[in-house]
Amino acid sequence: MKVTNDIKYIGVNDHQVDLFEGQYIVPRGMAYNSYVIVDEKIAVMDTVDVRFGDEWISNLKAELGERKPDYLIVQHVEPDHSANIGRLIEEFPDAVMVGNAKTFAMIGQFYGLGDARKLIVKNGDSLELGKHILKFVFAPMVHWPEVMVTYDETDKVLFSADAFGKFGANDVEDPEGWACEARRYYFGIVGKYGMQAKNLLKAAAGLDISIICPLHGPVLSENLGYYIDLYDKWSGYTPETKGVLVAYTSVYGHTKEASLYVAERLKEGGCPKVKAVDLARSDWAENVEDAFRYDQMVLATTTYNMDIFPFMRQFIDHLTERNYQNRKVALIENGTWAPAALKVMREMLSKCKNVVETETSVTIKSAMTDENKAALDKMAEELLAAYK
């Protein structure tokens, strides 16, 4: 696939993977992107997952013909992008690996390759291929410490490493569009490092970018402002959509009943968007995505072993791990003899910056009562006030 006249796509699509990074479901597969810049000198941008070495080398050779690569730019050492470094060096022993000091420390840990030719670059360094000039911009912790991105000054292309990536193979149409799986990818994988992603955006703001080439997902060449605006919101932990996520766990159905009751009150009251999810029966990464997408959230769970139900604990852990902040939260607990869930949830959420709890919280003792319904009505009104 042609990105520009001199830049070609040589990546692969993975339809075998069931869990990306061992935890994220990817029903539409995954893309491992790699590119080659053909000039007086030739630069290959990253490799692909170990299982696709033959296909990737074949793609590279098909683009180069009798020519050989001069450089392999290693932007990210995570194995889904670096596992075929040794294969390239074996095929083309004169190629020079280009990376930073942390890059080569990690390559040594993963692959050895002590005798391979290396060029160590610093932040802001450039590499001339001929008419193409590559500028290296370090992006530590987006999402590993060695990450750097590469800007081609000639074609105005930003090779963005994992930034602007998404779940899904590139040969499968995504009916939900780019944002849904890109959001799930961002908050699942990069979300903890919002400040670092914001720093990358600031650095990119000084570049004249026409095309973004990420390591996962499609090449972005139109309406770049849309993608950059979303990344700006995500990295700043700014709510993207007005609405309420109602996330619950329930053992015998009573906590579920309360959750769906408040969700209905929100819908009836004109809440722009309401989504209710059973944390035990839904994709945790999608739930995390929605928690960061909407500006308010209801958490409802049972007391369990003087703690909270495991799926709720895991969910809140996922949120706090990723620096959940700048939202309003309402809490519902259920407990037959010693309700403790409110206390536990509050303690867990105390780690979050600028998370405000509604004045109304609700304690259910076994089954819902009319008094509980009245309190849930009041909770819904508090949440709806943000949209009036």
C-alpha angles and dihedrals in degrees: 000000000000117000093173131341090277102028119074132184114236100167130125139231121232117209094162100068116100100177120027110217086001095286116050117085111226109187091174095048126238138276124221105199127208130165138194127212112207114204136120082307123029125228125193114206109219128312132248142249116307094248092063102050095118094049092046095049089048091052091049094049091047089058096043102041106185094351125098131216117258097193140027110202109208107199097164130018098204103128097243085068104028107035094102098051090105091048092055092047089049091052095040109024094176093061115113120224112225120203145114128273093269090048093060094043089058094043087055091053094048104034113004101217091162094161097049118115113259140191114195113205132192129217109289096017119140134215122202118215095173114280090000117081117192120205120197120218118186116229105181116193095013071136113312124032096247096053119129132170127217128222120201103210093195102055093023092236123154114207094204104188109212093343113107090016126140141189118262139067116273094234093060120080113234108215091196093059128231102303102062099058092032089056092048089048094048098049093039097049111014102021097101090061101057094139091053092047089050090052090054090052090052091052091046091051088072092057127083099232124187100162134027117207110191127186091242130035133012128335107258114221107146133059093004090172089070094057094041092049091053092048089049090054094044095048090047093050088237115157110252100196133031107239148090130264111207106200118183147165121205135181105188100012102262096105089045089053091053092047094051090044093058090043090056092048089053092050092047090049093057102259106173093229133004124184122180119195135182102222092208093056106038141067108281093209092054089050090052089049091054093046088059093040098057127059097226137036140190118210117196125177146147127252107253125183088343087302131072131286109284096242091055092047090051091048094051090045089055090052098047091044088057095047098254107198148142096052141112117238133192121200132212124182134186127199132154100207110359114018109202105154097098092055093047095047092048091051091050094047092048086083090065123093118236097355108149123198122217116250089242121070123169131223117195119193104207103307131025120267133195087256089056091050091052090051091048089051089054091048090052091051091053091052093044091054089077090065101045 
